[in-house]
Amino acid sequence: MTGIPIWKRLSTPRMRNVPPPAEPSTRFSRLRSGEPAPHRSRFHQVMLIARKRAPVTHFPKTSVSALALGLIYASAGMAHAASVPLPEPAPRAEAVAAGEAEAPLPQPRPEPVPEPEDVDEGGEEEEPGPADADAPAGAQEDGGSPGAERDTSGNASGSGKPEAGSSDRQAQTQPPEPVDPVCVARLAELGAIFEAVEPIEGEGGCGIAHPFEISGFSGGISLQPAAKLDCPTAVALAEWVEDELKPAADTAIRTLTDEEKPEGKALKTIRQASSYICRTRNSQKDAKLSEHGKGRAIDIAGFTLADGTDVTVTPREKDHTIAAALQAAVRKGACLHFTTVLGPGADSFHSDHIHIDLAERRGGYRICQ
């Protein structure tokens, strides 16, 4: 470095052992300038032009680095998973050992047999209709002749007596409800002649918790023999007498001529054939309990006028007398007060009386025949 001025040495950076920059090659300089190289073939010239026209895609360095790093970690994870030994699957347990018979399947459980229940007449679960047990073609409400059922003691003989085992379980376990004072007041308001008697307890669901003995109605009309009924049935009977029977009887008497209408020719007595009696419907064996066994039914056999004239309930399809008109009127009028009315022509069991009761049915259904 001797012979170089000090100022020049200070202004020039030290470049020891650094070769001077080489002159650019004529080959590459011509390529950059676009001049064709004399020693290149036509193929290289075409590639050079295509390379210039092709778009250049620049990838960010961070994306390439992240992708590369992800591939590295993925390959490392796969290698680690491959190195970990997988657990061997447990041998499948055989359901049945070799040579052992299959276990028998359990037998289906039999359906429980329903216990017998005391169902009200006409109060079945199914919708009652004309073909119901209460309707004709066996209108299963009551039966027998009036003389055969003049029994209010609660005892029945023959196959029509309910079995002791068919009693109403609910009625046995629950105490009876007290008598409705409104019902008793209504019965007195109608002018009925009645007396409360001792409770009646019978077999097979029979009985009346609060019975009333009805012996007459207003206007001096007597009921013979006296009937034992519960309070709602007694009220319905008294209303029927006041609203239907007495007006119809008065109208029938007024239609008669003076010669046919002597003094005292008025309704005097109502004859009943059966009220409370512990029996099945129509006294048939294995039949359901009749409403008579609950004090909710009564059979009307006829009427007696003050002069002793009898109007007996009997088939009157071809009868065009005033007696037939009276019988038809009181029978139809009973349908307004009772849920079941069966009379002559309904079936063979009701040819000589009119059966009326307060059987409860779903939907307020009534039988009026």
For each residue, the residues with C-beta under 8 A, 3 or more apart:
1: 4 9
2:
3:
4: 1 8 9
5: 8 9
6: 9 10
7: 10 11
8: 4 5 11 12
9: 1 4 5 6 12
10: 6 7
11: 7 8
12: 8 9 15
13:
14:
15: 12 18
16:
17:
18: 15
19: 22
20:
21:
22: 19
23:
24: 28 29
25: 28 29
26: 29 30
27: 30 31 37 39
28: 24 25 31 32
29: 24 25 26 32 33
30: 26 27 33 35 36 37
31: 27 28 34 35 37 48
32: 28 29
33: 29 30
34: 31
35: 30 31
36: 30 40 45
37: 27 30 31 40 44
38:
39: 27
40: 36 37 44 45
41: 44 45
42: 45 46
43: 46 47
44: 37 40 41 47 48
45: 36 40 41 42 48 49
46: 42 43 49 50
47: 43 44 50 51
48: 31 44 45 51 52
49: 45 46 52 53
50: 46 47 53 54
51: 47 48 54
52: 48 49
53: 49 50
54: 50 51
55:
56:
57:
58:
59: 63 64
60: 63 64
61: 64 65
62: 65 66
63: 59 60 66 67
64: 59 60 61 67 68
65: 61 62 68 69
66: 62 63 69 70
67: 63 64 70 71
68: 64 65 71 72
69: 65 66 72 73
70: 66 67 73 74
71: 67 68 74 75
72: 68 69 75 76
73: 69 70 76 77
74: 70 71 77 78
75: 71 72 78 79
76: 72 73 79 80
77: 73 74 80 81
78: 74 75 81 82
79: 75 76 82 83
80: 76 77 83 84
81: 77 78 84
82: 78 79
83: 79 80
84: 80 81
85:
86:
87:
88:
89:
90:
91:
92:
93:
94: 97 98
95:
96: 100 101 102
97: 94 100
98: 94
99:
100: 96 97
101: 96
102: 96
103:
104:
105:
106:
107:
108:
109:
110:
111:
112:
113:
114: 117
115: 169
116: 165 166
117: 114 168 169
118: 166 167 168 169 171 204 205 289
119: 123 124 288 289
120: 123 291 294 359 360
121: 133 134 140 141 281 288 289 290 291 340 357 359
122: 128 132 133 134 339 340 359 360 361 365 367
123: 119 120 359 360 361 362
124: 119 128 132 133
125: 362
126:
127: 362 363 365
128: 122 124 132 134 135 361 362 365 367
129: 132 135 365
130: 135 136 367
131: 135 137
132: 122 124 128 129 135 367
133: 121 122 124 138 140 281 287 288
134: 121 122 128 139 140 141 340 359 367
135: 128 129 130 131 132 138 139 140 367 369
136: 130 139 342 346 347 369
137: 131 347
138: 133 135 282 347
139: 134 135 136 342 346 347 349 350 367 369
140: 121 133 134 135 281 282 284 287 288
141: 121 134 281 282 290 291 297 340 342 349 350 355 357 359 367
142: 149 274 281 282 290 291 292 297 299 342 349 350 355 357
143: 281 282 283 284 349 350
144: 148 149 282 283 349
145: 148 149 273 352
146: 149 150 273 274 299 301 352 353
147: 150 273
148: 144 145
149: 142 144 145 146 273 274 277 292 299
150: 146 147 225 273 274
151: 155 156 274 277
152: 225 227 228 275 276 277
153:
154: 200 202 206 207 276 277 278
155: 151 161 278
156: 151 160 161 162 277 278 279 283
157: 160 161
158: 161 283
159: 283 284 285
160: 156 157 279 280 282 283 284 285 287
161: 155 156 157 158 203 204 278 279 280
162: 156 166 167 202 203 204 205 206 278 279 280 289 293
163: 166 203 204
164: 167 203 204
165: 116 204
166: 116 118 162 163 204 205 289
167: 118 162 164 171 172 203 204 205
168: 117 118 171 172 205
169: 115 117 118 172 173
170: 173 174
171: 118 167 168 174 176 205 207
172: 167 168 169
173: 169 170
174: 170 171
175:
176: 171 199 209 210
177: 209
178: 210
179: 183 184 196 209 210 231
180: 183 184 231
181: 184 185
182: 185 186
183: 179 180 186 187 231 232 235
184: 179 180 181 187 188 196 231
185: 181 182 188 189
186: 182 183 189 190 235
187: 183 184 190 192 194 212 231 234 235 238
188: 184 185 191 192 194
189: 185 186
190: 186 187 217 218 235 238 239 242
191: 188 217 218 219 238 242
192: 187 188 214 216 217 218 234 238
193: 214 215 216 217
194: 187 188 212 213 214 215 234
195: 212 213 215
196: 179 184 210 211 212 213
197: 200 211 212 213 228
198: 211
199: 176 207 208 209 210 211
200: 154 197 206 207 208 211 228 276 295
201: 206 207
202: 154 162 205 206 207 278 293
203: 161 162 163 164 167 206 278
204: 118 161 162 163 164 165 166 167 278 289 293
205: 118 162 166 167 168 171 202 289 293 294
206: 154 162 200 201 202 203 278 289 293 294
207: 154 171 199 200 201 202 278 293 294
208: 199 200 211 228 229 230 276 294 295
209: 176 177 179 199 230
210: 176 178 179 196 199 230 231
211: 196 197 198 199 200 208 228 229 230 276 295
212: 187 194 195 196 197 228 229 230 231 234
213: 194 195 196 197 226 227 228
214: 192 193 194 223 226 227 228 229 234 237 238
215: 193 194 195 222 223 226
216: 192 193 220 221 222 223
217: 190 191 192 193 221 222 223 238 241 242 270
218: 190 191 192 221 242
219: 191 246 267
220: 216 268
221: 216 217 218 241 246 267 268 269 270
222: 215 216 217 268 269 270
223: 214 215 216 217 226 227 269 270 272
224: 269 270 271 272
225: 150 152 272
226: 213 214 215 223
227: 152 213 214 223 237 272 275 276 298
228: 152 197 200 208 211 212 213 214 275 276 295
229: 208 211 212 214 233 234 237 275 276 295 296 298
230: 208 209 210 211 212 233 234 294 295 296
231: 179 180 183 184 187 210 212 234 235
232: 183 235 236 296 358
233: 229 230 236 237 295 296 297 298 357 358
234: 187 192 194 212 214 229 230 231 237 238
235: 183 186 187 190 231 232 238 239
236: 232 233 239 240 337 338 356 358
237: 214 227 229 233 234 240 241 298 337 356
238: 187 190 191 192 214 217 234 235 241 242
239: 190 235 236 242 243 337
240: 236 237 243 244 245 330 333 334 336 337 338 356
241: 217 221 237 238 244 245 246 270
242: 190 191 217 218 238 239 245 246
243: 239 240 247 333 336 337
244: 240 241 247 248 329 330 333 334 336 337
245: 240 241 242 248 249 267 270 303 330 333
246: 219 221 241 242 249 250 267
247: 243 244 250 251
248: 244 245 251 252 326 329 330 333
249: 245 246 252 253 266 267 303 326 330
250: 246 247 253 254 266 267
251: 247 248 254 255
252: 248 249 255 256 322 323 325 326 329
253: 249 250 256 261 265 266 305
254: 250 251 261
255: 251 252 322
256: 252 253 260 261 265 322
257: 260 261
258: 261
259:
260: 256 257
261: 253 254 256 257 258 265
262: 265 307
263:
264: 305 306 307
265: 253 256 261 262 305 306 307 309
266: 249 250 253 305 306
267: 219 221 245 246 249 250 270 303 305 306
268: 220 221 222 304 305 306
269: 221 222 223 224 303 304
270: 217 221 222 223 224 241 245 267 300 303
271: 224 300 301 302 303 304
272: 223 224 225 227 275 298 299 300 301
273: 145 146 147 149 150 299 300 301 353
274: 142 146 149 150 151 277 292 297 298 299 353
275: 152 227 228 229 272 292 295 297 298 299
276: 152 154 200 208 211 227 228 229 292 293 294 295
277: 149 151 152 154 156 274 290 292 293
278: 154 155 156 161 162 202 203 204 206 207 292 293
279: 156 160 161 162 283 290 292 293
280: 160 161 162 283 284 285 286 287 288 289 290 293
281: 121 133 140 141 142 143 284 287 288 289 290
282: 138 140 141 142 143 144 160 287 290 349
283: 143 144 156 158 159 160 279 280
284: 140 143 159 160 280 281 287
285: 159 160 280
286: 280
287: 133 140 160 280 281 282 284 290
288: 119 121 133 140 280 281
289: 118 119 121 162 166 204 205 206 280 281 293 294
290: 121 141 142 277 279 280 281 282 287 293 297
291: 120 121 141 142 294 296 297 340 357 358 359
292: 142 149 274 275 276 277 278 279 295 296 297 357
293: 162 202 204 205 206 207 276 277 278 279 280 289 290
294: 120 205 206 207 208 230 276 289 291 297
295: 200 208 211 228 229 230 233 275 276 292
296: 229 230 232 233 291 292 357 358 359
297: 141 142 233 274 275 290 291 292 294 340 355 356 357 358 359
298: 227 229 233 237 272 274 275 355 356 357
299: 142 146 149 272 273 274 275 353 354 355 356
300: 270 271 272 273 313 330 353 354 356
301: 146 271 272 273 312 313 352 353
302: 271 310 311 312 313
303: 245 249 267 269 270 271 310 311 326
304: 268 269 271 308 309 310 311
305: 253 264 265 266 267 268 308 309 310 311
306: 264 265 266 267 268
307: 262 264 265
308: 304 305
309: 265 304 305
310: 302 303 304 305
311: 302 303 304 305 323 326 327
312: 301 302 352
313: 300 301 302 327 343 344 352 353 354
314: 344 351 352
315: 344 345 351
316: 319 321 323 324 327 328 344
317: 345
318:
319: 316 323 324
320: 324
321: 316 324 325
322: 252 255 256 325 326
323: 252 311 316 319 326 327
324: 316 319 320 321 327 328
325: 252 321 322 328 329
326: 248 249 252 303 311 322 323 329 330
327: 311 313 316 323 324 330 331
328: 316 324 325 331 332
329: 244 248 252 325 326 332 333
330: 240 244 245 248 249 300 326 327 333 334 354
331: 327 328 334 335 341 343 354
332: 328 329 335 368
333: 240 243 244 245 248 329 330 336 337
334: 240 244 330 331 337 338 341 354 356 368
335: 331 332 338 341 366 368
336: 240 243 244 333
337: 236 237 239 240 243 244 333 334 356
338: 236 240 334 335 341 356 357 358
339: 122 357 358 359 360 361 365 366 367
340: 121 122 134 141 291 297 355 356 357 358 359 366 367 368
341: 331 334 335 338 354 355 356 367 368 369
342: 136 139 141 142 346 347 349 350 354 355 367 369
343: 313 331 346 350 353 354 355 369
344: 313 314 315 316 350 351 352
345: 315 317 351 369
346: 136 139 342 343 349 350 369
347: 136 137 138 139 342 350
348: 351
349: 139 141 142 143 144 282 342 346
350: 139 141 142 143 342 343 344 346 347 353 354 355
351: 314 315 344 345 348
352: 145 146 301 312 313 314 344
353: 146 273 274 299 300 301 313 343 350
354: 299 300 313 330 331 334 341 342 343 350
355: 141 142 297 298 299 340 341 342 343 350
356: 236 237 240 297 298 299 300 334 337 338 340 341
357: 121 141 142 233 291 292 296 297 298 338 339 340
358: 232 233 236 291 296 297 338 339 340
359: 120 121 122 123 134 141 291 296 297 339 340
360: 120 122 123 339
361: 122 123 128 339 364 365 366
362: 123 125 127 128 365
363: 127
364: 361
365: 122 127 128 129 339 361 362
366: 335 339 340 361
367: 122 128 130 132 134 135 139 141 339 340 341 342
368: 332 334 335 340 341
369: 135 136 139 341 342 343 345 346
